[in-house]
């Protein structure tokens, strides 16, 4: 089974955020991770004390939620799993710090 790291490429890493772009033809592999729909095209995670995660899809829509020092938003287990996979891909696999 693939990891999210195998399905994305690092598009941007700056002072504000990290952006991951889904590689071409990875829809089925995303679905197999158990929490994605397969239509995702990019993931953005902001850096700092509070984090906003945004998932962009090929439908032109996006979905965002945040967590951090100022509190948490209630999300489903599936969305929390997405957050975990995205965050670990960025921090563990790419070795990028998202904390201040």
mmCIF file as gemmi writes it, N, C-alpha and C atoms, coordinates in Angstrom:
data_model
loop_
_atom_site.group_PDB
_atom_site.id
_atom_site.type_symbol
_atom_site.label_atom_id
_atom_site.label_alt_id
_atom_site.label_comp_id
_atom_site.label_asym_id
_atom_site.label_entity_id
_atom_site.label_seq_id
_atom_site.pdbx_PDB_ins_code
_atom_site.Cartn_x
_atom_site.Cartn_y
_atom_site.Cartn_z
_atom_site.occupancy
_atom_site.B_iso_or_equiv
_atom_site.pdbx_formal_charge
_atom_site.auth_seq_id
_atom_site.auth_asym_id
_atom_site.pdbx_PDB_model_num
ATOM 1 N N . UNK Axp A 1 ? 0.829 -1.178 0 1 0 ? 1 A 1
ATOM 2 C CA . UNK Axp A 1 ? 0 0 0 1 0 ? 1 A 1
ATOM 3 C C . UNK Axp A 1 ? 0.877 1.245 0 1 0 ? 1 A 1
ATOM 4 N N . UNK Axp A 2 ? 0.482 2.225 -0.784 1 0 ? 2 A 1
ATOM 5 C CA . UNK Axp A 2 ? 1.222 3.477 -0.893 1 0 ? 2 A 1
ATOM 6 C C . UNK Axp A 2 ? 0.981 4.356 0.327 1 0 ? 2 A 1
ATOM 7 N N . UNK Axp A 3 ? 1.937 5.245 0.569 1 0 ? 3 A 1
ATOM 8 C CA . UNK Axp A 3 ? 1.774 6.306 1.551 1 0 ? 3 A 1
ATOM 9 C C . UNK Axp A 3 ? 1.432 7.571 0.785 1 0 ? 3 A 1
ATOM 10 N N . UNK Axp A 4 ? 0.863 8.552 1.461 1 0 ? 4 A 1
ATOM 11 C CA . UNK Axp A 4 ? 0.549 9.814 0.799 1 0 ? 4 A 1
ATOM 12 C C . UNK Axp A 4 ? 1.8 10.404 0.155 1 0 ? 4 A 1
ATOM 13 N N . UNK Axp A 5 ? 2.929 10.264 0.801 1 0 ? 5 A 1
ATOM 14 C CA . UNK Axp A 5 ? 4.206 10.762 0.286 1 0 ? 5 A 1
ATOM 15 C C . UNK Axp A 5 ? 4.488 10.246 -1.131 1 0 ? 5 A 1
ATOM 16 N N . UNK Axp A 6 ? 4.081 9.016 -1.42 1 0 ? 6 A 1
ATOM 17 C CA . UNK Axp A 6 ? 4.313 8.422 -2.734 1 0 ? 6 A 1
ATOM 18 C C . UNK Axp A 6 ? 3.391 9.006 -3.807 1 0 ? 6 A 1
ATOM 19 N N . UNK Axp A 7 ? 2.313 9.656 -3.388 1 0 ? 7 A 1
ATOM 20 C CA . UNK Axp A 7 ? 1.277 10.112 -4.314 1 0 ? 7 A 1
ATOM 21 C C . UNK Axp A 7 ? 1.324 11.601 -4.597 1 0 ? 7 A 1
ATOM 22 N N . UNK Axp A 8 ? 2.199 12.333 -3.893 1 0 ? 8 A 1
ATOM 23 C CA . UNK Axp A 8 ? 2.236 13.786 -4.032 1 0 ? 8 A 1
ATOM 24 C C . UNK Axp A 8 ? 3.653 14.264 -4.324 1 0 ? 8 A 1
ATOM 25 N N . UNK Axp A 9 ? 3.722 15.511 -4.783 1 0 ? 9 A 1
ATOM 26 C CA . UNK Axp A 9 ? 5.012 16.184 -4.919 1 0 ? 9 A 1
ATOM 27 C C . UNK Axp A 9 ? 4.929 17.509 -4.183 1 0 ? 9 A 1
ATOM 28 N N . UNK Axp A 10 ? 6.049 17.957 -3.671 1 0 ? 10 A 1
ATOM 29 C CA . UNK Axp A 10 ? 6.119 19.221 -2.958 1 0 ? 10 A 1
ATOM 30 C C . UNK Axp A 10 ? 6.078 20.353 -3.975 1 0 ? 10 A 1
ATOM 31 N N . UNK Axp A 11 ? 5.034 21.164 -3.918 1 0 ? 11 A 1
ATOM 32 C CA . UNK Axp A 11 ? 4.871 22.27 -4.854 1 0 ? 11 A 1
ATOM 33 C C . UNK Axp A 11 ? 5.419 23.566 -4.273 1 0 ? 11 A 1
ATOM 34 N N . UNK Axp A 12 ? 5.224 23.776 -2.968 1 0 ? 12 A 1
ATOM 35 C CA . UNK Axp A 12 ? 5.663 25.025 -2.324 1 0 ? 12 A 1
ATOM 36 C C . UNK Axp A 12 ? 5.942 24.783 -0.848 1 0 ? 12 A 1
ATOM 37 N N . UNK Axp A 13 ? 6.998 25.39 -0.367 1 0 ? 13 A 1
ATOM 38 C CA . UNK Axp A 13 ? 7.322 25.412 1.055 1 0 ? 13 A 1
ATOM 39 C C . UNK Axp A 13 ? 7.851 26.798 1.349 1 0 ? 13 A 1
ATOM 40 N N . UNK Axp A 14 ? 7.031 27.643 1.964 1 0 ? 14 A 1
ATOM 41 C CA . UNK Axp A 14 ? 7.463 28.997 2.293 1 0 ? 14 A 1
ATOM 42 C C . UNK Axp A 14 ? 7.193 29.271 3.764 1 0 ? 14 A 1
ATOM 43 N N . UNK Axp A 15 ? 7.325 30.523 4.189 1 0 ? 15 A 1
ATOM 44 C CA . UNK Axp A 15 ? 7.146 30.864 5.601 1 0 ? 15 A 1
ATOM 45 C C . UNK Axp A 15 ? 5.715 30.681 6.074 1 0 ? 15 A 1
ATOM 46 N N . UNK Axp A 16 ? 4.758 30.717 5.162 1 0 ? 16 A 1
ATOM 47 C CA . UNK Axp A 16 ? 3.339 30.673 5.518 1 0 ? 16 A 1
ATOM 48 C C . UNK Axp A 16 ? 2.709 29.29 5.432 1 0 ? 16 A 1
ATOM 49 N N . UNK Axp A 17 ? 3.123 28.498 4.446 1 0 ? 17 A 1
ATOM 50 C CA . UNK Axp A 17 ? 2.424 27.228 4.216 1 0 ? 17 A 1
ATOM 51 C C . UNK Axp A 17 ? 3.263 26.243 3.415 1 0 ? 17 A 1
ATOM 52 N N . UNK Axp A 18 ? 2.732 25.034 3.352 1 0 ? 18 A 1
ATOM 53 C CA . UNK Axp A 18 ? 3.277 23.972 2.503 1 0 ? 18 A 1
ATOM 54 C C . UNK Axp A 18 ? 2.152 23.53 1.579 1 0 ? 18 A 1
ATOM 55 N N . UNK Axp A 19 ? 2.471 23.385 0.303 1 0 ? 19 A 1
ATOM 56 C CA . UNK Axp A 19 ? 1.479 22.931 -0.669 1 0 ? 19 A 1
ATOM 57 C C . UNK Axp A 19 ? 1.985 21.655 -1.326 1 0 ? 19 A 1
ATOM 58 N N . UNK Axp A 20 ? 1.141 20.631 -1.3 1 0 ? 20 A 1
ATOM 59 C CA . UNK Axp A 20 ? 1.428 19.359 -1.95 1 0 ? 20 A 1
ATOM 60 C C . UNK Axp A 20 ? 0.505 19.219 -3.152 1 0 ? 20 A 1
ATOM 61 N N . UNK Axp A 21 ? 1.059 18.796 -4.259 1 0 ? 21 A 1
ATOM 62 C CA . UNK Axp A 21 ? 0.27 18.55 -5.465 1 0 ? 21 A 1
ATOM 63 C C . UNK Axp A 21 ? 0.184 17.05 -5.688 1 0 ? 21 A 1
ATOM 64 N N . UNK Axp A 22 ? -1.03 16.56 -5.94 1 0 ? 22 A 1
ATOM 65 C CA . UNK Axp A 22 ? -1.226 15.14 -6.213 1 0 ? 22 A 1
ATOM 66 C C . UNK Axp A 22 ? -0.677 14.826 -7.599 1 0 ? 22 A 1
ATOM 67 N N . UNK Axp A 23 ? 0.126 13.793 -7.691 1 0 ? 23 A 1
ATOM 68 C CA . UNK Axp A 23 ? 0.677 13.372 -8.974 1 0 ? 23 A 1
ATOM 69 C C . UNK Axp A 23 ? -0.443 12.868 -9.89 1 0 ? 23 A 1
ATOM 70 N N . UNK Axp A 24 ? -0.201 12.895 -11.186 1 0 ? 24 A 1
ATOM 71 C CA . UNK Axp A 24 ? -1.185 12.429 -12.167 1 0 ? 24 A 1
ATOM 72 C C . UNK Axp A 24 ? -1.526 10.955 -11.96 1 0 ? 24 A 1
ATOM 73 N N . UNK Axp A 25 ? -2.776 10.62 -12.209 1 0 ? 25 A 1
ATOM 74 C CA . UNK Axp A 25 ? -3.268 9.24 -12.202 1 0 ? 25 A 1
ATOM 75 C C . UNK Axp A 25 ? -3.114 8.539 -10.847 1 0 ? 25 A 1
ATOM 76 N N . UNK Axp A 26 ? -3.314 9.264 -9.771 1 0 ? 26 A 1
ATOM 77 C CA . UNK Axp A 26 ? -3.196 8.691 -8.429 1 0 ? 26 A 1
ATOM 78 C C . UNK Axp A 26 ? -4.548 8.587 -7.721 1 0 ? 26 A 1
ATOM 79 N N . UNK Axp A 27 ? -5.646 8.723 -8.448 1 0 ? 27 A 1
ATOM 80 C CA . UNK Axp A 27 ? -6.969 8.735 -7.848 1 0 ? 27 A 1
ATOM 81 C C . UNK Axp A 27 ? -7.243 7.459 -7.043 1 0 ? 27 A 1
ATOM 82 N N . UNK Axp A 28 ? -7.027 6.311 -7.622 1 0 ? 28 A 1
ATOM 83 C CA . UNK Axp A 28 ? -7.321 5.047 -6.947 1 0 ? 28 A 1
ATOM 84 C C . UNK Axp A 28 ? -6.444 4.856 -5.707 1 0 ? 28 A 1
ATOM 85 N N . UNK Axp A 29 ? -5.182 5.248 -5.806 1 0 ? 29 A 1
ATOM 86 C CA . UNK Axp A 29 ? -4.29 5.122 -4.658 1 0 ? 29 A 1
ATOM 87 C C . UNK Axp A 29 ? -4.733 6.036 -3.516 1 0 ? 29 A 1
ATOM 88 N N . UNK Axp A 30 ? -5.242 7.236 -3.844 1 0 ? 30 A 1
ATOM 89 C CA . UNK Axp A 30 ? -5.774 8.125 -2.808 1 0 ? 30 A 1
ATOM 90 C C . UNK Axp A 30 ? -6.97 7.474 -2.11 1 0 ? 30 A 1
ATOM 91 N N . UNK Axp A 31 ? -7.872 6.916 -2.893 1 0 ? 31 A 1
ATOM 92 C CA . UNK Axp A 31 ? -9.044 6.247 -2.328 1 0 ? 31 A 1
ATOM 93 C C . UNK Axp A 31 ? -8.614 5.112 -1.411 1 0 ? 31 A 1
ATOM 94 N N . UNK Axp A 32 ? -7.591 4.382 -1.807 1 0 ? 32 A 1
ATOM 95 C CA . UNK Axp A 32 ? -7.12 3.234 -1.015 1 0 ? 32 A 1
ATOM 96 C C . UNK Axp A 32 ? -6.522 3.642 0.328 1 0 ? 32 A 1
ATOM 97 N N . UNK Axp A 33 ? -6.164 4.921 0.5 1 0 ? 33 A 1
ATOM 98 C CA . UNK Axp A 33 ? -5.66 5.379 1.798 1 0 ? 33 A 1
ATOM 99 C C . UNK Axp A 33 ? -6.767 5.433 2.839 1 0 ? 33 A 1
ATOM 100 N N . UNK Axp A 34 ? -8.033 5.383 2.386 1 0 ? 34 A 1
ATOM 101 C CA . UNK Axp A 34 ? -9.146 5.224 3.302 1 0 ? 34 A 1
ATOM 102 C C . UNK Axp A 34 ? -9.9 6.468 3.716 1 0 ? 34 A 1
ATOM 103 N N . UNK Axp A 35 ? -9.453 7.654 3.295 1 0 ? 35 A 1
ATOM 104 C CA . UNK Axp A 35 ? -10.175 8.863 3.715 1 0 ? 35 A 1
ATOM 105 C C . UNK Axp A 35 ? -10.351 9.886 2.605 1 0 ? 35 A 1
ATOM 106 N N . UNK Axp A 36 ? -9.697 9.697 1.498 1 0 ? 36 A 1
ATOM 107 C CA . UNK Axp A 36 ? -9.805 10.637 0.386 1 0 ? 36 A 1
ATOM 108 C C . UNK Axp A 36 ? -10.834 10.146 -0.631 1 0 ? 36 A 1
ATOM 109 N N . UNK Axp A 37 ? -11.36 11.074 -1.436 1 0 ? 37 A 1
ATOM 110 C CA . UNK Axp A 37 ? -12.377 10.74 -2.44 1 0 ? 37 A 1
ATOM 111 C C . UNK Axp A 37 ? -11.783 10.344 -3.783 1 0 ? 37 A 1
ATOM 112 N N . UNK Axp A 38 ? -10.532 10.7 -4.024 1 0 ? 38 A 1
ATOM 113 C CA . UNK Axp A 38 ? -9.897 10.407 -5.3 1 0 ? 38 A 1
ATOM 114 C C . UNK Axp A 38 ? -9.944 11.582 -6.26 1 0 ? 38 A 1
ATOM 115 N N . UNK Axp A 39 ? -10.654 12.651 -5.902 1 0 ? 39 A 1
ATOM 116 C CA . UNK Axp A 39 ? -10.714 13.823 -6.775 1 0 ? 39 A 1
ATOM 117 C C . UNK Axp A 39 ? -9.83 14.968 -6.264 1 0 ? 39 A 1
ATOM 118 N N . UNK Axp A 40 ? -9.03 14.712 -5.256 1 0 ? 40 A 1
ATOM 119 C CA . UNK Axp A 40 ? -8.154 15.734 -4.685 1 0 ? 40 A 1
ATOM 120 C C . UNK Axp A 40 ? -7.012 16.054 -5.657 1 0 ? 40 A 1
ATOM 121 N N . UNK Axp A 41 ? -6.677 17.337 -5.748 1 0 ? 41 A 1
ATOM 122 C CA . UNK Axp A 41 ? -5.587 17.767 -6.624 1 0 ? 41 A 1
ATOM 123 C C . UNK Axp A 41 ? -4.427 18.384 -5.85 1 0 ? 41 A 1
ATOM 124 N N . UNK Axp A 42 ? -4.743 19.057 -4.721 1 0 ? 42 A 1
ATOM 125 C CA . UNK Axp A 42 ? -3.701 19.698 -3.916 1 0 ? 42 A 1
ATOM 126 C C . UNK Axp A 42 ? -4.122 19.718 -2.455 1 0 ? 42 A 1
ATOM 127 N N . UNK Axp A 43 ? -3.115 19.821 -1.591 1 0 ? 43 A 1
ATOM 128 C CA . UNK Axp A 43 ? -3.315 19.977 -0.159 1 0 ? 43 A 1
ATOM 129 C C . UNK Axp A 43 ? -2.469 21.156 0.299 1 0 ? 43 A 1
ATOM 130 N N . UNK Axp A 44 ? -3.05 22.038 1.124 1 0 ? 44 A 1
ATOM 131 C CA . UNK Axp A 44 ? -2.291 23.162 1.682 1 0 ? 44 A 1
ATOM 132 C C . UNK Axp A 44 ? -2.405 23.109 3.195 1 0 ? 44 A 1
ATOM 133 N N . UNK Axp A 45 ? -1.276 23.234 3.878 1 0 ? 45 A 1
ATOM 134 C CA . UNK Axp A 45 ? -1.238 23.266 5.335 1 0 ? 45 A 1
ATOM 135 C C . UNK Axp A 45 ? -0.456 24.499 5.757 1 0 ? 45 A 1
ATOM 136 N N . UNK Axp A 46 ? -1.095 25.356 6.565 1 0 ? 46 A 1
ATOM 137 C CA . UNK Axp A 46 ? -0.417 26.564 7.015 1 0 ? 46 A 1
ATOM 138 C C . UNK Axp A 46 ? 0.496 26.247 8.186 1 0 ? 46 A 1
ATOM 139 N N . UNK Axp A 47 ? 1.489 27.097 8.356 1 0 ? 47 A 1
ATOM 140 C CA . UNK Axp A 47 ? 2.459 26.964 9.438 1 0 ? 47 A 1
ATOM 141 C C . UNK Axp A 47 ? 2.117 27.923 10.559 1 0 ? 47 A 1
ATOM 142 N N . UNK Axp A 48 ? 2.627 27.655 11.751 1 0 ? 48 A 1
ATOM 143 C CA . UNK Axp A 48 ? 2.443 28.562 12.875 1 0 ? 48 A 1
ATOM 144 C C . UNK Axp A 48 ? 1.772 27.895 14.052 1 0 ? 48 A 1
ATOM 145 N N . UNK Axp A 49 ? 1.249 28.714 14.965 1 0 ? 49 A 1
ATOM 146 C CA . UNK Axp A 49 ? 0.571 28.197 16.154 1 0 ? 49 A 1
ATOM 147 C C . UNK Axp A 49 ? -0.783 27.588 15.823 1 0 ? 49 A 1
ATOM 148 N N . UNK Axp A 50 ? -1.425 28.114 14.789 1 0 ? 50 A 1
ATOM 149 C CA . UNK Axp A 50 ? -2.699 27.59 14.31 1 0 ? 50 A 1
ATOM 150 C C . UNK Axp A 50 ? -2.505 27.096 12.886 1 0 ? 50 A 1
ATOM 151 N N . UNK Axp A 51 ? -3.128 25.989 12.569 1 0 ? 51 A 1
ATOM 152 C CA . UNK Axp A 51 ? -2.978 25.395 11.245 1 0 ? 51 A 1
ATOM 153 C C . UNK Axp A 51 ? -4.322 25.345 10.549 1 0 ? 51 A 1
ATOM 154 N N . UNK Axp A 52 ? -4.313 25.708 9.285 1 0 ? 52 A 1
ATOM 155 C CA . UNK Axp A 52 ? -5.477 25.52 8.431 1 0 ? 52 A 1
ATOM 156 C C . UNK Axp A 52 ? -5.083 24.55 7.345 1 0 ? 52 A 1
ATOM 157 N N . UNK Axp A 53 ? -5.864 23.51 7.2 1 0 ? 53 A 1
ATOM 158 C CA . UNK Axp A 53 ? -5.631 22.533 6.143 1 0 ? 53 A 1
ATOM 159 C C . UNK Axp A 53 ? -6.722 22.723 5.103 1 0 ? 53 A 1
ATOM 160 N N . UNK Axp A 54 ? -6.316 22.82 3.854 1 0 ? 54 A 1
ATOM 161 C CA . UNK Axp A 54 ? -7.261 22.972 2.753 1 0 ? 54 A 1
ATOM 162 C C . UNK Axp A 54 ? -7.011 21.857 1.754 1 0 ? 54 A 1
ATOM 163 N N . UNK Axp A 55 ? -8.092 21.211 1.346 1 0 ? 55 A 1
ATOM 164 C CA . UNK Axp A 55 ? -8.031 20.178 0.319 1 0 ? 55 A 1
ATOM 165 C C . UNK Axp A 55 ? -8.729 20.735 -0.919 1 0 ? 55 A 1
ATOM 166 N N . UNK Axp A 56 ? -8.002 20.782 -2.023 1 0 ? 56 A 1
ATOM 167 C CA . UNK Axp A 56 ? -8.54 21.25 -3.298 1 0 ? 56 A 1
ATOM 168 C C . UNK Axp A 56 ? -8.898 20.044 -4.154 1 0 ? 56 A 1
ATOM 169 N N . UNK Axp A 57 ? -9.997 20.136 -4.893 1 0 ? 57 A 1
ATOM 170 C CA . UNK Axp A 57 ? -10.411 19.005 -5.734 1 0 ? 57 A 1
ATOM 171 C C . UNK Axp A 57 ? -10.522 19.429 -7.19 1 0 ? 57 A 1
ATOM 172 N N . UNK Axp A 58 ? -10.625 18.436 -8.056 1 0 ? 58 A 1
ATOM 173 C CA . UNK Axp A 58 ? -10.734 18.707 -9.493 1 0 ? 58 A 1
ATOM 174 C C . UNK Axp A 58 ? -12.108 19.241 -9.883 1 0 ? 58 A 1
ATOM 175 N N . UNK Axp A 59 ? -13.021 19.36 -8.927 1 0 ? 59 A 1
ATOM 176 C CA . UNK Axp A 59 ? -14.329 19.953 -9.189 1 0 ? 59 A 1
ATOM 177 C C . UNK Axp A 59 ? -14.295 21.472 -9.051 1 0 ? 59 A 1
ATOM 178 N N . UNK Axp A 60 ? -13.145 22.011 -8.634 1 0 ? 60 A 1
ATOM 179 C CA . UNK Axp A 60 ? -13.015 23.44 -8.425 1 0 ? 60 A 1
ATOM 180 C C . UNK Axp A 60 ? -13.382 23.875 -7.018 1 0 ? 60 A 1
ATOM 181 N N . UNK Axp A 61 ? -13.794 22.944 -6.189 1 0 ? 61 A 1
ATOM 182 C CA . UNK Axp A 61 ? -14.164 23.256 -4.807 1 0 ? 61 A 1
ATOM 183 C C . UNK Axp A 61 ? -13.007 22.937 -3.872 1 0 ? 61 A 1
ATOM 184 N N . UNK Axp A 62 ? -13.069 23.562 -2.708 1 0 ? 62 A 1
ATOM 185 C CA . UNK Axp A 62 ? -12.074 23.273 -1.681 1 0 ? 62 A 1
ATOM 186 C C . UNK Axp A 62 ? -12.784 23.129 -0.341 1 0 ? 62 A 1
ATOM 187 N N . UNK Axp A 63 ? -12.08 22.524 0.592 1 0 ? 63 A 1
ATOM 188 C CA . UNK Axp A 63 ? -12.607 22.268 1.933 1 0 ? 63 A 1
ATOM 189 C C . UNK Axp A 63 ? -11.499 22.586 2.928 1 0 ? 63 A 1
ATOM 190 N N . UNK Axp A 64 ? -11.783 23.407 3.933 1 0 ? 64 A 1
ATOM 191 C CA . UNK Axp A 64 ? -10.776 23.801 4.921 1 0 ? 64 A 1
ATOM 192 C C . UNK Axp A 64 ? -11.279 23.59 6.337 1 0 ? 64 A 1
ATOM 193 N N . UNK Axp A 65 ? -10.342 23.373 7.254 1 0 ? 65 A 1
ATOM 194 C CA . UNK Axp A 65 ? -10.629 23.34 8.682 1 0 ? 65 A 1
ATOM 195 C C . UNK Axp A 65 ? -9.339 23.702 9.403 1 0 ? 65 A 1
ATOM 196 N N . UNK Axp A 66 ? -9.457 24.075 10.662 1 0 ? 66 A 1
ATOM 197 C CA . UNK Axp A 66 ? -8.254 24.49 11.385 1 0 ? 66 A 1
ATOM 198 C C . UNK Axp A 66 ? -8.2 23.896 12.785 1 0 ? 66 A 1
ATOM 199 N N . UNK Axp A 67 ? -7 23.918 13.348 1 0 ? 67 A 1
ATOM 200 C CA . UNK Axp A 67 ? -6.752 23.476 14.716 1 0 ? 67 A 1
ATOM 201 C C . UNK Axp A 67 ? -5.482 24.166 15.179 1 0 ? 67 A 1
ATOM 202 N N . UNK Axp A 68 ? -5.228 24.116 16.445 1 0 ? 68 A 1
ATOM 203 C CA . UNK Axp A 68 ? -4.007 24.697 16.978 1 0 ? 68 A 1
ATOM 204 C C . UNK Axp A 68 ? -4.215 25.305 18.344 1 0 ? 68 A 1
ATOM 205 N N . UNK Axp A 69 ? -3.377 26.277 18.662 1 0 ? 69 A 1
ATOM 206 C CA . UNK Axp A 69 ? -3.346 26.87 19.986 1 0 ? 69 A 1
ATOM 207 C C . UNK Axp A 69 ? -4.677 27.537 20.358 1 0 ? 69 A 1
ATOM 208 N N . UNK Axp A 70 ? -5.413 28.027 19.364 1 0 ? 70 A 1
ATOM 209 C CA . UNK Axp A 70 ? -6.675 28.71 19.673 1 0 ? 70 A 1
ATOM 210 C C . UNK Axp A 70 ? -7.859 27.751 19.765 1 0 ? 70 A 1
ATOM 211 N N . UNK Axp A 71 ? -7.625 26.479 19.555 1 0 ? 71 A 1
ATOM 212 C CA . UNK Axp A 71 ? -8.699 25.507 19.701 1 0 ? 71 A 1
ATOM 213 C C . UNK Axp A 71 ? -8.805 24.577 18.508 1 0 ? 71 A 1
ATOM 214 N N . UNK Axp A 72 ? -9.854 23.786 18.515 1 0 ? 72 A 1
ATOM 215 C CA . UNK Axp A 72 ? -10.072 22.796 17.475 1 0 ? 72 A 1
ATOM 216 C C . UNK Axp A 72 ? -11.479 22.935 16.912 1 0 ? 72 A 1
ATOM 217 N N . UNK Axp A 73 ? -11.653 22.458 15.713 1 0 ? 73 A 1
ATOM 218 C CA . UNK Axp A 73 ? -12.966 22.363 15.09 1 0 ? 73 A 1
ATOM 219 C C . UNK Axp A 73 ? -13.357 20.896 15.117 1 0 ? 73 A 1
ATOM 220 N N . UNK Axp A 74 ? -14.597 20.629 15.446 1 0 ? 74 A 1
ATOM 221 C CA . UNK Axp A 74 ? -15.094 19.264 15.452 1 0 ? 74 A 1
ATOM 222 C C . UNK Axp A 74 ? -15.178 18.754 14.017 1 0 ? 74 A 1
ATOM 223 N N . UNK Axp A 75 ? -14.474 17.676 13.723 1 0 ? 75 A 1
ATOM 224 C CA . UNK Axp A 75 ? -14.482 17.086 12.384 1 0 ? 75 A 1
ATOM 225 C C . UNK Axp A 75 ? -14.72 15.584 12.509 1 0 ? 75 A 1
ATOM 226 N N . UNK Axp A 76 ? -15.095 14.974 11.416 1 0 ? 76 A 1
ATOM 227 C CA . UNK Axp A 76 ? -15.321 13.537 11.4 1 0 ? 76 A 1
ATOM 228 C C . UNK Axp A 76 ? -13.994 12.789 11.538 1 0 ? 76 A 1
ATOM 229 N N . UNK Axp A 77 ? -14.075 11.521 11.868 1 0 ? 77 A 1
ATOM 230 C CA . UNK Axp A 77 ? -12.876 10.689 11.952 1 0 ? 77 A 1
ATOM 231 C C . UNK Axp A 77 ? -12.15 10.644 10.616 1 0 ? 77 A 1
ATOM 232 N N . UNK Axp A 78 ? -12.895 10.609 9.531 1 0 ? 78 A 1
ATOM 233 C CA . UNK Axp A 78 ? -12.295 10.56 8.2 1 0 ? 78 A 1
ATOM 234 C C . UNK Axp A 78 ? -11.498 11.831 7.906 1 0 ? 78 A 1
ATOM 235 N N . UNK Axp A 79 ? -12.054 12.987 8.243 1 0 ? 79 A 1
ATOM 236 C CA . UNK Axp A 79 ? -11.345 14.252 8.035 1 0 ? 79 A 1
ATOM 237 C C . UNK Axp A 79 ? -10.124 14.321 8.938 1 0 ? 79 A 1
ATOM 238 N N . UNK Axp A 80 ? -10.24 13.842 10.156 1 0 ? 80 A 1
ATOM 239 C CA . UNK Axp A 80 ? -9.093 13.813 11.053 1 0 ? 80 A 1
ATOM 240 C C . UNK Axp A 80 ? -7.998 12.898 10.516 1 0 ? 80 A 1
ATOM 241 N N . UNK Axp A 81 ? -8.387 11.791 9.891 1 0 ? 81 A 1
ATOM 242 C CA . UNK Axp A 81 ? -7.389 10.908 9.287 1 0 ? 81 A 1
ATOM 243 C C . UNK Axp A 81 ? -6.697 11.609 8.12 1 0 ? 81 A 1
ATOM 244 N N . UNK Axp A 82 ? -7.453 12.364 7.32 1 0 ? 82 A 1
ATOM 245 C CA . UNK Axp A 82 ? -6.851 13.155 6.239 1 0 ? 82 A 1
ATOM 246 C C . UNK Axp A 82 ? -5.808 14.113 6.808 1 0 ? 82 A 1
ATOM 247 N N . UNK Axp A 83 ? -6.184 14.822 7.881 1 0 ? 83 A 1
ATOM 248 C CA . UNK Axp A 83 ? -5.266 15.758 8.519 1 0 ? 83 A 1
ATOM 249 C C . UNK Axp A 83 ? -3.991 15.066 8.96 1 0 ? 83 A 1
ATOM 250 N N . UNK Axp A 84 ? -4.156 13.927 9.58 1 0 ? 84 A 1
ATOM 251 C CA . UNK Axp A 84 ? -3.014 13.186 10.076 1 0 ? 84 A 1
ATOM 252 C C . UNK Axp A 84 ? -2.094 12.753 8.933 1 0 ? 84 A 1
ATOM 253 N N . UNK Axp A 85 ? -2.666 12.23 7.865 1 0 ? 85 A 1
ATOM 254 C CA . UNK Axp A 85 ? -1.853 11.793 6.724 1 0 ? 85 A 1
ATOM 255 C C . UNK Axp A 85 ? -1.117 12.966 6.085 1 0 ? 85 A 1
ATOM 256 N N . UNK Axp A 86 ? -1.812 14.096 5.919 1 0 ? 86 A 1
ATOM 257 C CA . UNK Axp A 86 ? -1.195 15.279 5.309 1 0 ? 86 A 1
ATOM 258 C C . UNK Axp A 86 ? -0.092 15.824 6.216 1 0 ? 86 A 1
ATOM 259 N N . UNK Axp A 87 ? -0.399 15.968 7.499 1 0 ? 87 A 1
ATOM 260 C CA . UNK Axp A 87 ? 0.585 16.512 8.434 1 0 ? 87 A 1
ATOM 261 C C . UNK Axp A 87 ? 1.813 15.617 8.536 1 0 ? 87 A 1
ATOM 262 N N . UNK Axp A 88 ? 1.625 14.315 8.644 1 0 ? 88 A 1
ATOM 263 C CA . UNK Axp A 88 ? 2.78 13.416 8.746 1 0 ? 88 A 1
ATOM 264 C C . UNK Axp A 88 ? 3.578 13.357 7.45 1 0 ? 88 A 1
ATOM 265 N N . UNK Axp A 89 ? 2.913 13.464 6.334 1 0 ? 89 A 1
ATOM 266 C CA . UNK Axp A 89 ? 3.625 13.506 5.053 1 0 ? 89 A 1
ATOM 267 C C . UNK Axp A 89 ? 4.562 14.716 5.028 1 0 ? 89 A 1
ATOM 268 N N . UNK Axp A 90 ? 4.046 15.86 5.448 1 0 ? 90 A 1
ATOM 269 C CA . UNK Axp A 90 ? 4.838 17.095 5.43 1 0 ? 90 A 1
ATOM 270 C C . UNK Axp A 90 ? 5.95 17.059 6.476 1 0 ? 90 A 1
ATOM 271 N N . UNK Axp A 91 ? 5.609 16.707 7.713 1 0 ? 91 A 1
ATOM 272 C CA . UNK Axp A 91 ? 6.599 16.793 8.789 1 0 ? 91 A 1
ATOM 273 C C . UNK Axp A 91 ? 7.557 15.615 8.83 1 0 ? 91 A 1
ATOM 274 N N . UNK Axp A 92 ? 7.063 14.412 8.637 1 0 ? 92 A 1
ATOM 275 C CA . UNK Axp A 92 ? 7.908 13.226 8.738 1 0 ? 92 A 1
ATOM 276 C C . UNK Axp A 92 ? 8.59 12.872 7.422 1 0 ? 92 A 1
ATOM 277 N N . UNK Axp A 93 ? 7.808 12.78 6.35 1 0 ? 93 A 1
ATOM 278 C CA . UNK Axp A 93 ? 8.365 12.326 5.072 1 0 ? 93 A 1
ATOM 279 C C . UNK Axp A 93 ? 9.168 13.414 4.355 1 0 ? 93 A 1
ATOM 280 N N . UNK Axp A 94 ? 8.649 14.658 4.332 1 0 ? 94 A 1
ATOM 281 C CA . UNK Axp A 94 ? 9.377 15.756 3.695 1 0 ? 94 A 1
ATOM 282 C C . UNK Axp A 94 ? 10.308 16.461 4.683 1 0 ? 94 A 1
ATOM 283 N N . UNK Axp A 95 ? 10.151 16.232 5.978 1 0 ? 95 A 1
ATOM 284 C CA . UNK Axp A 95 ? 11.026 16.819 6.983 1 0 ? 95 A 1
ATOM 285 C C . UNK Axp A 95 ? 10.848 18.315 7.146 1 0 ? 95 A 1
ATOM 286 N N . UNK Axp A 96 ? 9.63 18.816 6.976 1 0 ? 96 A 1
ATOM 287 C CA . UNK Axp A 96 ? 9.354 20.248 7.06 1 0 ? 96 A 1
ATOM 288 C C . UNK Axp A 96 ? 8.661 20.55 8.388 1 0 ? 96 A 1
ATOM 289 N N . UNK Axp A 97 ? 9.168 21.528 9.111 1 0 ? 97 A 1
ATOM 290 C CA . UNK Axp A 97 ? 8.534 21.938 10.361 1 0 ? 97 A 1
ATOM 291 C C . UNK Axp A 97 ? 7.38 22.879 10.053 1 0 ? 97 A 1
ATOM 292 N N . UNK Axp A 98 ? 6.242 22.661 10.704 1 0 ? 98 A 1
ATOM 293 C CA . UNK Axp A 98 ? 5.095 23.547 10.523 1 0 ? 98 A 1
ATOM 294 C C . UNK Axp A 98 ? 4.849 24.373 11.786 1 0 ? 98 A 1
ATOM 295 N N . UNK Axp A 99 ? 5.666 24.19 12.781 1 0 ? 99 A 1
ATOM 296 C CA . UNK Axp A 99 ? 5.538 24.945 14.031 1 0 ? 99 A 1
ATOM 297 C C . UNK Axp A 99 ? 6.384 26.213 13.935 1 0 ? 99 A 1
ATOM 298 N N . UNK Axp A 100 ? 6.032 27.234 14.743 1 0 ? 100 A 1
ATOM 299 C CA . UNK Axp A 100 ? 6.795 28.507 14.684 1 0 ? 100 A 1
ATOM 300 C C . UNK Axp A 100 ? 8.212 28.35 15.198 1 0 ? 100 A 1
